[in-house]
Amino acid sequence: MLYAIFGNDVPDSLQKRIAARPAHLERLQALQNEGRLLLAGPFPAVDALDPGMAGFTGSLIVAEFPSLEAAQTWAAADPYIAAGVYAQAAVRPFKKVFPG
């Protein structure tokens, strides 16, 4: 089943995010290589593709996991949590409707 993971950044986390990004992307790449990643990306803090020093307010990951517990365990081990980028990561079941 698909699960949506919402990571909410702490204020002024841009430098921590930059430092932890390679490890974060490595885990996402592993999901993609396994064919389990539907989409992933950050929420810019301002209305721009490159928010510059304004940074980001969080991230969204939609991926396939065998269970809600497995998705929660995966999210809890994210490098952004360990680095103090995310204040929390909420996981919810997700049903893809479009595109079909």
PDB file as gemmi writes it, atoms N, CA and C in Angstrom:
CRYST1    1.000    1.000    1.000  90.00  90.00  90.00 P 1                      
ATOM      1  N   MET A   1       0.842  -1.177   0.000  1.00  0.00           N  
ATOM      2  CA  MET A   1       0.000   0.000   0.000  1.00  0.00           C  
ATOM      3  C   MET A   1       0.891   1.245   0.000  1.00  0.00           C  
ATOM      4  N   LEU A   2       0.335   2.328  -0.527  1.00  0.00           N  
ATOM      5  CA  LEU A   2       1.062   3.592  -0.523  1.00  0.00           C  
ATOM      6  C   LEU A   2       0.832   4.334   0.791  1.00  0.00           C  
ATOM      7  N   TYR A   3       1.873   5.069   1.205  1.00  0.00           N  
ATOM      8  CA  TYR A   3       1.799   5.897   2.404  1.00  0.00           C  
ATOM      9  C   TYR A   3       2.399   7.256   2.095  1.00  0.00           C  
ATOM     10  N   ALA A   4       1.773   8.305   2.627  1.00  0.00           N  
ATOM     11  CA  ALA A   4       2.280   9.672   2.501  1.00  0.00           C  
ATOM     12  C   ALA A   4       2.994  10.021   3.799  1.00  0.00           C  
ATOM     13  N   ILE A   5       4.219  10.469   3.649  1.00  0.00           N  
ATOM     14  CA  ILE A   5       5.025  10.888   4.798  1.00  0.00           C  
ATOM     15  C   ILE A   5       5.199  12.395   4.701  1.00  0.00           C  
ATOM     16  N   PHE A   6       4.719  13.092   5.717  1.00  0.00           N  
ATOM     17  CA  PHE A   6       4.821  14.551   5.782  1.00  0.00           C  
ATOM     18  C   PHE A   6       5.865  14.911   6.830  1.00  0.00           C  
ATOM     19  N   GLY A   7       7.012  15.413   6.396  1.00  0.00           N  
ATOM     20  CA  GLY A   7       8.034  15.885   7.322  1.00  0.00           C  
ATOM     21  C   GLY A   7       7.880  17.377   7.504  1.00  0.00           C  
ATOM     22  N   ASN A   8       7.763  17.831   8.737  1.00  0.00           N  
ATOM     23  CA  ASN A   8       7.622  19.259   9.039  1.00  0.00           C  
ATOM     24  C   ASN A   8       8.929  19.789   9.613  1.00  0.00           C  
ATOM     25  N   ASP A   9       9.526  20.752   8.912  1.00  0.00           N  
ATOM     26  CA  ASP A   9      10.804  21.313   9.337  1.00  0.00           C  
ATOM     27  C   ASP A   9      10.663  22.197  10.574  1.00  0.00           C  
ATOM     28  N   VAL A  10      11.710  22.188  11.388  1.00  0.00           N  
ATOM     29  CA  VAL A  10      11.813  23.158  12.469  1.00  0.00           C  
ATOM     30  C   VAL A  10      12.209  24.498  11.844  1.00  0.00           C  
ATOM     31  N   PRO A  11      11.951  25.604  12.514  1.00  0.00           N  
ATOM     32  CA  PRO A  11      12.369  26.899  11.964  1.00  0.00           C  
ATOM     33  C   PRO A  11      13.890  26.959  11.771  1.00  0.00           C  
ATOM     34  N   ASP A  12      14.306  27.678  10.749  1.00  0.00           N  
ATOM     35  CA  ASP A  12      15.729  27.932  10.466  1.00  0.00           C  
ATOM     36  C   ASP A  12      16.542  26.642  10.342  1.00  0.00           C  
ATOM     37  N   SER A  13      15.999  25.663   9.625  1.00  0.00           N  
ATOM     38  CA  SER A  13      16.660  24.360   9.496  1.00  0.00           C  
ATOM     39  C   SER A  13      17.455  24.195   8.209  1.00  0.00           C  
ATOM     40  N   LEU A  14      17.572  25.245   7.405  1.00  0.00           N  
ATOM     41  CA  LEU A  14      18.178  25.104   6.076  1.00  0.00           C  
ATOM     42  C   LEU A  14      19.589  24.519   6.125  1.00  0.00           C  
ATOM     43  N   GLN A  15      20.444  24.999   7.003  1.00  0.00           N  
ATOM     44  CA  GLN A  15      21.820  24.496   7.048  1.00  0.00           C  
ATOM     45  C   GLN A  15      21.866  23.023   7.476  1.00  0.00           C  
ATOM     46  N   LYS A  16      21.017  22.652   8.426  1.00  0.00           N  
ATOM     47  CA  LYS A  16      20.931  21.242   8.825  1.00  0.00           C  
ATOM     48  C   LYS A  16      20.420  20.392   7.669  1.00  0.00           C  
ATOM     49  N   ARG A  17      19.449  20.919   6.937  1.00  0.00           N  
ATOM     50  CA  ARG A  17      18.884  20.215   5.785  1.00  0.00           C  
ATOM     51  C   ARG A  17      19.959  19.989   4.734  1.00  0.00           C  
ATOM     52  N   ILE A  18      20.723  21.010   4.434  1.00  0.00           N  
ATOM     53  CA  ILE A  18      21.789  20.894   3.427  1.00  0.00           C  
ATOM     54  C   ILE A  18      22.806  19.836   3.847  1.00  0.00           C  
ATOM     55  N   ALA A  19      23.178  19.828   5.107  1.00  0.00           N  
ATOM     56  CA  ALA A  19      24.178  18.871   5.598  1.00  0.00           C  
ATOM     57  C   ALA A  19      23.670  17.429   5.540  1.00  0.00           C  
ATOM     58  N   ALA A  20      22.384  17.217   5.838  1.00  0.00           N  
ATOM     59  CA  ALA A  20      21.834  15.856   5.887  1.00  0.00           C  
ATOM     60  C   ALA A  20      21.264  15.391   4.548  1.00  0.00           C  
ATOM     61  N   ARG A  21      21.200  16.277   3.576  1.00  0.00           N  
ATOM     62  CA  ARG A  21      20.544  15.958   2.304  1.00  0.00           C  
ATOM     63  C   ARG A  21      21.136  14.744   1.586  1.00  0.00           C  
ATOM     64  N   PRO A  22      22.456  14.582   1.478  1.00  0.00           N  
ATOM     65  CA  PRO A  22      22.971  13.404   0.767  1.00  0.00           C  
ATOM     66  C   PRO A  22      22.476  12.078   1.352  1.00  0.00           C  
ATOM     67  N   ALA A  23      22.460  11.949   2.663  1.00  0.00           N  
ATOM     68  CA  ALA A  23      21.982  10.713   3.290  1.00  0.00           C  
ATOM     69  C   ALA A  23      20.475  10.550   3.088  1.00  0.00           C  
ATOM     70  N   HIS A  24      19.741  11.646   3.148  1.00  0.00           N  
ATOM     71  CA  HIS A  24      18.289  11.619   2.915  1.00  0.00           C  
ATOM     72  C   HIS A  24      18.004  11.149   1.487  1.00  0.00           C  
ATOM     73  N   LEU A  25      18.707  11.715   0.512  1.00  0.00           N  
ATOM     74  CA  LEU A  25      18.503  11.342  -0.886  1.00  0.00           C  
ATOM     75  C   LEU A  25      18.917   9.901  -1.162  1.00  0.00           C  
ATOM     76  N   GLU A  26      19.921   9.419  -0.471  1.00  0.00           N  
ATOM     77  CA  GLU A  26      20.363   8.035  -0.638  1.00  0.00           C  
ATOM     78  C   GLU A  26      19.237   7.059  -0.280  1.00  0.00           C  
ATOM     79  N   ARG A  27      18.521   7.345   0.790  1.00  0.00           N  
ATOM     80  CA  ARG A  27      17.403   6.478   1.183  1.00  0.00           C  
ATOM     81  C   ARG A  27      16.269   6.548   0.174  1.00  0.00           C  
ATOM     82  N   LEU A  28      16.008   7.752  -0.349  1.00  0.00           N  
ATOM     83  CA  LEU A  28      14.968   7.891  -1.365  1.00  0.00           C  
ATOM     84  C   LEU A  28      15.363   7.165  -2.649  1.00  0.00           C  
ATOM     85  N   GLN A  29      16.633   7.245  -3.002  1.00  0.00           N  
ATOM     86  CA  GLN A  29      17.121   6.554  -4.194  1.00  0.00           C  
ATOM     87  C   GLN A  29      16.939   5.045  -4.048  1.00  0.00           C  
ATOM     88  N   ALA A  30      17.158   4.518  -2.848  1.00  0.00           N  
ATOM     89  CA  ALA A  30      16.960   3.086  -2.606  1.00  0.00           C  
ATOM     90  C   ALA A  30      15.497   2.712  -2.832  1.00  0.00           C  
ATOM     91  N   LEU A  31      14.564   3.535  -2.345  1.00  0.00           N  
ATOM     92  CA  LEU A  31      13.143   3.274  -2.595  1.00  0.00           C  
ATOM     93  C   LEU A  31      12.838   3.307  -4.089  1.00  0.00           C  
ATOM     94  N   GLN A  32      13.427   4.277  -4.783  1.00  0.00           N  
ATOM     95  CA  GLN A  32      13.195   4.384  -6.222  1.00  0.00           C  
ATOM     96  C   GLN A  32      13.760   3.161  -6.948  1.00  0.00           C  
ATOM     97  N   ASN A  33      14.954   2.740  -6.569  1.00  0.00           N  
ATOM     98  CA  ASN A  33      15.569   1.575  -7.205  1.00  0.00           C  
ATOM     99  C   ASN A  33      14.724   0.313  -7.009  1.00  0.00           C  
ATOM    100  N   GLU A  34      14.011   0.256  -5.889  1.00  0.00           N  
ATOM    101  CA  GLU A  34      13.142  -0.884  -5.592  1.00  0.00           C  
ATOM    102  C   GLU A  34      11.763  -0.743  -6.242  1.00  0.00           C  
ATOM    103  N   GLY A  35      11.519   0.373  -6.939  1.00  0.00           N  
ATOM    104  CA  GLY A  35      10.237   0.605  -7.588  1.00  0.00           C  
ATOM    105  C   GLY A  35       9.122   0.964  -6.622  1.00  0.00           C  
ATOM    106  N   ARG A  36       9.471   1.485  -5.450  1.00  0.00           N  
ATOM    107  CA  ARG A  36       8.487   1.762  -4.403  1.00  0.00           C  
ATOM    108  C   ARG A  36       8.195   3.247  -4.214  1.00  0.00           C  
ATOM    109  N   LEU A  37       8.942   4.123  -4.859  1.00  0.00           N  
ATOM    110  CA  LEU A  37       8.779   5.565  -4.662  1.00  0.00           C  
ATOM    111  C   LEU A  37       7.859   6.147  -5.729  1.00  0.00           C  
ATOM    112  N   LEU A  38       6.768   6.780  -5.294  1.00  0.00           N  
ATOM    113  CA  LEU A  38       5.855   7.437  -6.221  1.00  0.00           C  
ATOM    114  C   LEU A  38       6.291   8.876  -6.470  1.00  0.00           C  
ATOM    115  N   LEU A  39       6.611   9.594  -5.395  1.00  0.00           N  
ATOM    116  CA  LEU A  39       7.107  10.968  -5.519  1.00  0.00           C  
ATOM    117  C   LEU A  39       7.731  11.406  -4.210  1.00  0.00           C  
ATOM    118  N   ALA A  40       8.573  12.415  -4.311  1.00  0.00           N  
ATOM    119  CA  ALA A  40       9.211  12.980  -3.124  1.00  0.00           C  
ATOM    120  C   ALA A  40       9.704  14.384  -3.453  1.00  0.00           C  
ATOM    121  N   GLY A  41       9.607  15.275  -2.480  1.00  0.00           N  
ATOM    122  CA  GLY A  41      10.128  16.621  -2.677  1.00  0.00           C  
ATOM    123  C   GLY A  41       9.800  17.516  -1.506  1.00  0.00           C  
ATOM    124  N   PRO A  42      10.482  18.665  -1.453  1.00  0.00           N  
ATOM    125  CA  PRO A  42      10.297  19.606  -0.348  1.00  0.00           C  
ATOM    126  C   PRO A  42       9.234  20.664  -0.656  1.00  0.00           C  
ATOM    127  N   PHE A  43       8.777  21.326   0.406  1.00  0.00           N  
ATOM    128  CA  PHE A  43       7.864  22.456   0.301  1.00  0.00           C  
ATOM    129  C   PHE A  43       8.685  23.739   0.465  1.00  0.00           C  
ATOM    130  N   PRO A  44       8.891  24.507  -0.615  1.00  0.00           N  
ATOM    131  CA  PRO A  44       9.616  25.770  -0.470  1.00  0.00           C  
ATOM    132  C   PRO A  44       8.872  26.712   0.481  1.00  0.00           C  
ATOM    133  N   ALA A  45       9.626  27.468   1.254  1.00  0.00           N  
ATOM    134  CA  ALA A  45       9.034  28.399   2.224  1.00  0.00           C  
ATOM    135  C   ALA A  45       8.415  29.618   1.547  1.00  0.00           C  
ATOM    136  N   VAL A  46       8.803  29.861   0.302  1.00  0.00           N  
ATOM    137  CA  VAL A  46       8.248  30.966  -0.485  1.00  0.00           C  
ATOM    138  C   VAL A  46       7.815  30.416  -1.839  1.00  0.00           C  
ATOM    139  N   ASP A  47       7.053  31.194  -2.570  1.00  0.00           N  
ATOM    140  CA  ASP A  47       6.506  30.761  -3.856  1.00  0.00           C  
ATOM    141  C   ASP A  47       7.579  30.849  -4.947  1.00  0.00           C  
ATOM    142  N   ALA A  48       8.514  29.892  -4.903  1.00  0.00           N  
ATOM    143  CA  ALA A  48       9.607  29.860  -5.873  1.00  0.00           C  
ATOM    144  C   ALA A  48      10.189  28.455  -5.911  1.00  0.00           C  
ATOM    145  N   LEU A  49      10.633  28.025  -7.090  1.00  0.00           N  
ATOM    146  CA  LEU A  49      11.275  26.717  -7.188  1.00  0.00           C  
ATOM    147  C   LEU A  49      12.549  26.665  -6.359  1.00  0.00           C  
ATOM    148  N   ASP A  50      13.293  27.759  -6.365  1.00  0.00           N  
ATOM    149  CA  ASP A  50      14.504  27.865  -5.538  1.00  0.00           C  
ATOM    150  C   ASP A  50      14.251  28.940  -4.490  1.00  0.00           C  
ATOM    151  N   PRO A  51      13.933  28.544  -3.271  1.00  0.00           N  
ATOM    152  CA  PRO A  51      13.604  29.545  -2.251  1.00  0.00           C  
ATOM    153  C   PRO A  51      14.809  30.251  -1.650  1.00  0.00           C  
ATOM    154  N   GLY A  52      16.018  29.888  -2.070  1.00  0.00           N  
ATOM    155  CA  GLY A  52      17.209  30.528  -1.540  1.00  0.00           C  
ATOM    156  C   GLY A  52      17.302  30.365  -0.033  1.00  0.00           C  
ATOM    157  N   MET A  53      17.665  31.407   0.643  1.00  0.00           N  
ATOM    158  CA  MET A  53      17.869  31.357   2.090  1.00  0.00           C  
ATOM    159  C   MET A  53      16.551  31.236   2.875  1.00  0.00           C  
ATOM    160  N   ALA A  54      15.401  31.406   2.195  1.00  0.00           N  
ATOM    161  CA  ALA A  54      14.119  31.207   2.879  1.00  0.00           C  
ATOM    162  C   ALA A  54      13.944  29.745   3.263  1.00  0.00           C  
ATOM    163  N   GLY A  55      14.572  28.868   2.492  1.00  0.00           N  
ATOM    164  CA  GLY A  55      14.559  27.449   2.831  1.00  0.00           C  
ATOM    165  C   GLY A  55      13.249  26.757   2.553  1.00  0.00           C  
ATOM    166  N   PHE A  56      12.955  25.770   3.371  1.00  0.00           N  
ATOM    167  CA  PHE A  56      11.812  24.896   3.165  1.00  0.00           C  
ATOM    168  C   PHE A  56      11.045  24.730   4.473  1.00  0.00           C  
ATOM    169  N   THR A  57       9.786  24.348   4.343  1.00  0.00           N  
ATOM    170  CA  THR A  57       8.957  24.151   5.528  1.00  0.00           C  
ATOM    171  C   THR A  57       8.712  22.669   5.821  1.00  0.00           C  
ATOM    172  N   GLY A  58       9.148  21.813   4.925  1.00  0.00           N  
ATOM    173  CA  GLY A  58       8.958  20.387   5.116  1.00  0.00           C  
ATOM    174  C   GLY A  58       9.081  19.639   3.813  1.00  0.00           C  
ATOM    175  N   SER A  59       8.655  18.388   3.827  1.00  0.00           N  
ATOM    176  CA  SER A  59       8.763  17.524   2.655  1.00  0.00           C  
ATOM    177  C   SER A  59       7.579  16.581   2.594  1.00  0.00           C  
ATOM    178  N   LEU A  60       7.341  16.072   1.381  1.00  0.00           N  
ATOM    179  CA  LEU A  60       6.337  15.045   1.161  1.00  0.00           C  
ATOM    180  C   LEU A  60       6.994  13.882   0.445  1.00  0.00           C  
ATOM    181  N   ILE A  61       6.766  12.683   0.957  1.00  0.00           N  
ATOM    182  CA  ILE A  61       7.234  11.451   0.317  1.00  0.00           C  
ATOM    183  C   ILE A  61       6.021  10.542   0.208  1.00  0.00           C  
ATOM    184  N   VAL A  62       5.776  10.014  -0.979  1.00  0.00           N  
ATOM    185  CA  VAL A  62       4.727   9.016  -1.162  1.00  0.00           C  
ATOM    186  C   VAL A  62       5.406   7.767  -1.706  1.00  0.00           C  
ATOM    187  N   ALA A  63       5.312   6.690  -0.931  1.00  0.00           N  
ATOM    188  CA  ALA A  63       6.012   5.459  -1.296  1.00  0.00           C  
ATOM    189  C   ALA A  63       5.227   4.244  -0.826  1.00  0.00           C  
ATOM    190  N   GLU A  64       5.580   3.107  -1.394  1.00  0.00           N  
ATOM    191  CA  GLU A  64       4.929   1.851  -1.035  1.00  0.00           C  
ATOM    192  C   GLU A  64       5.688   1.160   0.094  1.00  0.00           C  
ATOM    193  N   PHE A  65       4.911   0.715   1.086  1.00  0.00           N  
ATOM    194  CA  PHE A  65       5.457  -0.042   2.212  1.00  0.00           C  
ATOM    195  C   PHE A  65       4.503  -1.199   2.491  1.00  0.00           C  
ATOM    196  N   PRO A  66       4.982  -2.249   3.116  1.00  0.00           N  
ATOM    197  CA  PRO A  66       4.104  -3.396   3.390  1.00  0.00           C  
ATOM    198  C   PRO A  66       3.045  -3.117   4.453  1.00  0.00           C  
ATOM    199  N   SER A  67       3.257  -2.091   5.280  1.00  0.00           N  
ATOM    200  CA  SER A  67       2.305  -1.787   6.348  1.00  0.00           C  
ATOM    201  C   SER A  67       2.534  -0.368   6.848  1.00  0.00           C  
ATOM    202  N   LEU A  68       1.547   0.139   7.590  1.00  0.00           N  
ATOM    203  CA  LEU A  68       1.685   1.451   8.214  1.00  0.00           C  
ATOM    204  C   LEU A  68       2.863   1.443   9.180  1.00  0.00           C  
ATOM    205  N   GLU A  69       3.007   0.381   9.929  1.00  0.00           N  
ATOM    206  CA  GLU A  69       4.116   0.284  10.881  1.00  0.00           C  
ATOM    207  C   GLU A  69       5.467   0.339  10.163  1.00  0.00           C  
ATOM    208  N   ALA A  70       5.582  -0.327   9.029  1.00  0.00           N  
ATOM    209  CA  ALA A  70       6.838  -0.297   8.267  1.00  0.00           C  
ATOM    210  C   ALA A  70       7.124   1.112   7.751  1.00  0.00           C  
ATOM    211  N   ALA A  71       6.089   1.807   7.291  1.00  0.00           N  
ATOM    212  CA  ALA A  71       6.264   3.182   6.815  1.00  0.00           C  
ATOM    213  C   ALA A  71       6.678   4.099   7.958  1.00  0.00           C  
ATOM    214  N   GLN A  72       6.067   3.927   9.120  1.00  0.00           N  
ATOM    215  CA  GLN A  72       6.417   4.743  10.281  1.00  0.00           C  
ATOM    216  C   GLN A  72       7.851   4.482  10.732  1.00  0.00           C  
ATOM    217  N   THR A  73       8.260   3.231  10.708  1.00  0.00           N  
ATOM    218  CA  THR A  73       9.630   2.882  11.091  1.00  0.00           C  
ATOM    219  C   THR A  73      10.627   3.498  10.119  1.00  0.00           C  
ATOM    220  N   TRP A  74      10.320   3.423   8.823  1.00  0.00           N  
ATOM    221  CA  TRP A  74      11.199   4.003   7.803  1.00  0.00           C  
ATOM    222  C   TRP A  74      11.290   5.520   8.008  1.00  0.00           C  
ATOM    223  N   ALA A  75      10.158   6.166   8.218  1.00  0.00           N  
ATOM    224  CA  ALA A  75      10.143   7.622   8.392  1.00  0.00           C  
ATOM    225  C   ALA A  75      10.917   8.045   9.638  1.00  0.00           C  
ATOM    226  N   ALA A  76      10.791   7.288  10.708  1.00  0.00           N  
ATOM    227  CA  ALA A  76      11.471   7.629  11.968  1.00  0.00           C  
ATOM    228  C   ALA A  76      12.986   7.549  11.839  1.00  0.00           C  
ATOM    229  N   ALA A  77      13.475   6.772  10.871  1.00  0.00           N  
ATOM    230  CA  ALA A  77      14.919   6.616  10.677  1.00  0.00           C  
ATOM    231  C   ALA A  77      15.487   7.597   9.657  1.00  0.00           C  
ATOM    232  N   ASP A  78      14.684   8.547   9.211  1.00  0.00           N  
ATOM    233  CA  ASP A  78      15.155   9.500   8.200  1.00  0.00           C  
ATOM    234  C   ASP A  78      16.291  10.360   8.751  1.00  0.00           C  
ATOM    235  N   PRO A  79      17.339  10.578   7.963  1.00  0.00           N  
ATOM    236  CA  PRO A  79      18.444  11.440   8.405  1.00  0.00           C  
ATOM    237  C   PRO A  79      18.005  12.856   8.771  1.00  0.00           C  
ATOM    238  N   TYR A  80      16.923  13.345   8.188  1.00  0.00           N  
ATOM    239  CA  TYR A  80      16.448  14.674   8.543  1.00  0.00           C  
ATOM    240  C   TYR A  80      15.935  14.712   9.985  1.00  0.00           C  
ATOM    241  N   ILE A  81      15.427  13.621  10.490  1.00  0.00           N  
ATOM    242  CA  ILE A  81      15.012  13.573  11.894  1.00  0.00           C  
ATOM    243  C   ILE A  81      16.245  13.557  12.783  1.00  0.00           C  
ATOM    244  N   ALA A  82      17.201  12.696  12.443  1.00  0.00           N  
ATOM    245  CA  ALA A  82      18.427  12.600  13.246  1.00  0.00           C  
ATOM    246  C   ALA A  82      19.190  13.927  13.273  1.00  0.00           C  
ATOM    247  N   ALA A  83      19.144  14.684  12.166  1.00  0.00           N  
ATOM    248  CA  ALA A  83      19.870  15.953  12.071  1.00  0.00           C  
ATOM    249  C   ALA A  83      19.103  17.128  12.670  1.00  0.00           C  
ATOM    250  N   GLY A  84      17.854  16.892  13.089  1.00  0.00           N  
ATOM    251  CA  GLY A  84      17.074  17.980  13.661  1.00  0.00           C  
ATOM    252  C   GLY A  84      16.410  18.869  12.630  1.00  0.00           C  
ATOM    253  N   VAL A  85      16.266  18.394  11.393  1.00  0.00           N  
ATOM    254  CA  VAL A  85      15.570  19.158  10.352  1.00  0.00           C  
ATOM    255  C   VAL A  85      14.064  19.054  10.561  1.00  0.00           C  
ATOM    256  N   TYR A  86      13.579  17.833  10.701  1.00  0.00           N  
ATOM    257  CA  TYR A  86      12.144  17.616  10.910  1.00  0.00           C  
ATOM    258  C   TYR A  86      11.809  17.700  12.395  1.00  0.00           C  
ATOM    259  N   ALA A  87      10.783  18.449  12.709  1.00  0.00           N  
ATOM    260  CA  ALA A  87      10.232  18.439  14.059  1.00  0.00           C  
ATOM    261  C   ALA A  87       9.463  17.144  14.263  1.00  0.00           C  
ATOM    262  N   GLN A  88       8.843  16.688  13.187  1.00  0.00           N  
ATOM    263  CA  GLN A  88       8.096  15.437  13.219  1.00  0.00           C  
ATOM    264  C   GLN A  88       7.870  14.947  11.800  1.00  0.00           C  
ATOM    265  N   ALA A  89       7.557  13.682  11.692  1.00  0.00           N  
ATOM    266  CA  ALA A  89       7.184  13.088  10.413  1.00  0.00           C  
ATOM    267  C   ALA A  89       5.902  12.303  10.628  1.00  0.00           C  
ATOM    268  N   ALA A  90       4.825  12.761  10.007  1.00  0.00           N  
ATOM    269  CA  ALA A  90       3.532  12.091  10.116  1.00  0.00           C  
ATOM    270  C   ALA A  90       3.360  11.159   8.927  1.00  0.00           C  
ATOM    271  N   VAL A  91       2.813   9.984   9.166  1.00  0.00           N  
ATOM    272  CA  VAL A  91       2.617   8.984   8.118  1.00  0.00           C  
ATOM    273  C   VAL A  91       1.138   8.645   8.038  1.00  0.00           C  
ATOM    274  N   ARG A  92       0.611   8.689   6.807  1.00  0.00           N  
ATOM    275  CA  ARG A  92      -0.801   8.373   6.603  1.00  0.00           C  
ATOM    276  C   ARG A  92      -0.955   7.480   5.381  1.00  0.00           C  
ATOM    277  N   PRO A  93      -1.883   6.524   5.427  1.00  0.00           N  
ATOM    278  CA  PRO A  93      -2.172   5.731   4.234  1.00  0.00           C  
ATOM    279  C   PRO A  93      -2.611   6.653   3.094  1.00  0.00           C  
ATOM    280  N   PHE A  94      -2.265   6.274   1.856  1.00  0.00           N  
ATOM    281  CA  PHE A  94      -2.548   7.114   0.695  1.00  0.00           C  
ATOM    282  C   PHE A  94      -3.118   6.245  -0.413  1.00  0.00           C  
ATOM    283  N   LYS A  95      -4.210   6.710  -1.011  1.00  0.00           N  
ATOM    284  CA  LYS A  95      -4.813   6.010  -2.141  1.00  0.00           C  
ATOM    285  C   LYS A  95      -4.649   6.855  -3.389  1.00  0.00           C  
ATOM    286  N   LYS A  96      -3.858   6.376  -4.325  1.00  0.00           N  
ATOM    287  CA  LYS A  96      -3.652   7.094  -5.588  1.00  0.00           C  
ATOM    288  C   LYS A  96      -4.857   6.877  -6.492  1.00  0.00           C  
ATOM    289  N   VAL A  97      -5.406   7.978  -6.998  1.00  0.00           N  
ATOM    290  CA  VAL A  97      -6.529   7.914  -7.922  1.00  0.00           C  
ATOM    291  C   VAL A  97      -6.103   8.378  -9.309  1.00  0.00           C  
ATOM    292  N   PHE A  98      -5.426   9.508  -9.397  1.00  0.00           N  
ATOM    293  CA  PHE A  98      -4.947  10.053 -10.664  1.00  0.00           C  
ATOM    294  C   PHE A  98      -3.466  10.363 -10.582  1.00  0.00           C  
ATOM    295  N   PRO A  99      -2.725  10.298 -11.652  1.00  0.00           N  
ATOM    296  CA  PRO A  99      -3.142   9.671 -12.908  1.00  0.00           C  
ATOM    297  C   PRO A  99      -3.288   8.174 -12.738  1.00  0.00           C  
ATOM    298  N   GLY A 100      -4.145   7.604 -13.558  1.00  0.00           N  
ATOM    299  CA  GLY A 100      -4.502   6.185 -13.447  1.00  0.00           C  
ATOM    300  C   GLY A 100      -3.490   5.227 -13.931  1.00  0.00           C  
TER     301      GLY A 100                                                      
END                                                                             
